[in-house]
Amino acid sequence: MNKTDRLLAIVLELQRKGRQRAEDLAETFETSKRTIYRDILALCEAGVPIISVPGQGYSLMKGYFLPPLSLTIEEATMLLLGGNFMAKNFDAQYRAAAESAIHKIEGVLPETLRSDVQYLQQNIRFIGSITAFDAREQATLQQLRRALLDRNTIRFCYYTRHRSDGQNTPQIREADPYGLTYILNSWHLVAYCHLRQDIRNFRLDRMEELELLPRTFIRPVNFQYRQSEREQERNLTVRVLFDSEIARWVHEGSSYYVTCEEETAAGLLVTLKVRHEREILQWLLSWGRRVKILEPASLQELLVEESQAMLQNYQNVDNLIQVKNSL
């Protein structure tokens, strides 16, 4: 990195991270502290308002921002594609912010660069984006975003699909929201659940009657927004064997819970890690007779039970005809 690029990068680093020590900057840019001292002096002489606090490092004066930066085709495309995705798939407030940012970026692009970026925008598509973002979910998302920012504990009614006690009635939960994730066409809240006394994942479309409580919380300083502990509790091992003829399609339609796939002479051996059997029951049923459950025996019994119940639906042809005629 030449000096000019490094000077610009230092300002961006201070603008992005706040206070930085000389040794931090030297490590980031793989240079010596002496070089950083000279760079800081050069920036100050150029009019960049850098504040130096002995023993604490450097920071930019509050309110100082770099003027608009020139963008490459790749950089501008990524920003605009990301803005378009957010404009289509987020709630109204952030959708308006994304659209405003898109207009500003497009406004400062040179004409030749703008036409190239617009061409790429028109010919790149995101598959699997939200197609029906209902008003209730938008309102829930907006409330949760506010709870995240203000550190408010929330209360809501939650529907759990596979409860350990076998009940289907919803439960009232109180939780401290830590983060939001959009995965597999649904929003998920990562939060500390007061009922379970642990971190849990909550799907937004299973939450009702959400309210922000007046009390606030302090998120643990050591919390890292990665895989939740609830997901890490998947300690039930499932091994299934697929016919070789459909191995390609199993790869294509792989389950979220798959941890290993192995080609064998008998077929495709797949290992999964789940919390309980019902999490993958529907996925296994979708493969019909082309899959065999090797373990655990409890899942074999569950699949047999479900198959027999399905068969019962077709035992009485007269009842099926009556149902069809009543539709």
C-alpha positions, 0 to 999 in steps of 0.5 A, a space after each residue: 500500500 502506497 502512502 496516499 492509499 494508506 492515509 485515506 485508509 487510516 481516516 476510514 479506519 478511524 471513522 469506522 472504529 473510533 479511537 485507535 492506538 498507533 500500534 493498532 494502526 501499525 498492525 492493521 496496515 503492516 507497518 511501523 509505529 514510526 510510520 503511523 506517527 508520520 502519517 498522522 502528522 501528514 493528515 493533520 497538516 492536510 486539515 484532517 481534525 485528528 484528536 490525540 490522547 496520550 495513552 489512548 490513541 487517535 480519533 477523528 473530531 466529532 462530526 467530521 466525515 470524508 467527502 464522497 468517495 469514488 467507487 469502482 463498478 464492483 463497489 457501486 454495484 454491490 452497494 446498489 444491489 444491497 440497497 435494492 434488496 433491503 428496499 424490497 425486503 425490510 420494513 417501511 422505515 428502512 425501505 425508505 432509507 435504502 431507497 434514499 441511499 440508492 438515489 444518492 449513490 446513483 446521483 454521484 456516479 459518472 454517467 458511464 459508470 452509472 449505465 454499467 451499474 444499472 445494466 448489472 442491476 437489471 441482470 442480477 436477481 436475488 432468488 428467494 426474497 420475501 414475496 409477501 411481507 405482511 403488515 403485521 410482520 413489518 410492525 413486529 420487525 420495527 418494534 424489535 429493532 427499537 427494542 434492540 436499540 433501546 435494550 428493552 425487554 419484550 413480552 410476547 405470545 409464542 407458538 412452539 411447533 415441537 414442544 417437549 411436553 407435546 402441547 400445542 398451546 402458546 406460551 407467554 415469554 419474556 426475553 432480552 433481544 440480542 439480534 435479528 437474522 433473516 434465514 430460509 425466508 423467515 426472520 429470527 430473533 436471538 434473545 435471552 429467554 427468561 423462561 428458559 434462562 438461556 439464549 433462544 431463537 424465536 421465529 417472528 411469524 410465531 410471535 404474537 401480541 408483542 410489547 416492549 416492557 419499560 425495563 431495560 437490560 445489559 447485554 453480556 459483554 462476552 456475547 458473540 452474535 454467532 450460532 445460538 446455544 439453542 442450535 448447538 444443543 442438537 445432540 441427537 444423531 440421525 443416520 439415513 441411507 438414500 438410494 444412489 439414484 437420487 443422491 444428486 437430488 438429495 445434495 440439491 435439497 439437503 436439510 439444514 440439519 445435515 452434518 455429513 454426506 458419504 457416498 457408499 456402495 449401498 447408497 448415500 449415507 447422510 448424518 444429521 444432528 437434531 434436537 428431536 426427531 420431528 424436526 426432520 420427519 417431514 423432510 424424510 417423508 418427502 423422499 418416500 421409499 428411497 430413504 431408510 432410517 438406520 438410527 435412532 430406532 425412535 425415529 424409525 418408530 415415529 416414521 412408521 406411525 406417521 405413515 400408518 396415519 397417512 394411510 388411514 386417510 385413504 382407507 375409506 374412499 367414500 369419505 374422501 369423495 364426500 370431502 371432495 364434494 363438500 369443497 
